[in-house]
């Protein structure tokens, strides 16, 4: 019993310790007029980048939310997101793409969107031009979806890919943009640049000091020992 409890305490301690040092592998990017917009309609989106190691490759699972809600710019309340494009670092290539259940079924290489130029990769519904076309199958205001990219390169590590892309977007060396149509403000469409926002201050989480955890473990072991001695005495008395 003592061995079981000691093993359990050790396992919990290792779990806490390892989770405390896991590198961040996700961040959110915001398409918002505050980062640049051609029409300033208030069309917005949130992109949640999540990087997962998959053998020698890295999966980029991208959560997409059309966050247009009547705030900012000309306060559009309706807008259809019909295209996303973003830059990757030169060491990364898109080996494959999965649109999942989304309408973003077309993958673009070097997606062009004037006046912002070319982006490494883009996705959209099926259309002849990344910049324009039928908005059918786009993502409406308040809706969310998910897509996935398999990234290849030399010696890829998910945490390093995440940190490099985050740093690039934060510095402006990498960019992201969204194409909106069917907007109920301004001229009816918009092109909106993306950026990252500072992480909020983390809420302090109290983790027991190693000495405290050890003391709790010893207390538990003593309690079990006392219980075993009491049971042994009861057994001897019964046999007497």
Secondary structure, DSSP 8 states (H G I E B T S, - for coil): -HHHHHHHHHHHHHHHHHHHT----EEEEEE-GGG-BSS-----EEEEEEEEEETTEEEEEEEEEE---S-STT--S--EEEEEEE---TT-EEEEEE-TTSS--EEEEEEE-TTS-EEEEEEESS-S-SSSS--TT-B-TT-EEEEEEEEE-TT--HHHHHHHHHHHHHHTSS-EEEEEES-SSTTSEEEEEEE--------------HHHHHHHHHHHHHHHHHHHHHHHHHHHHHH-
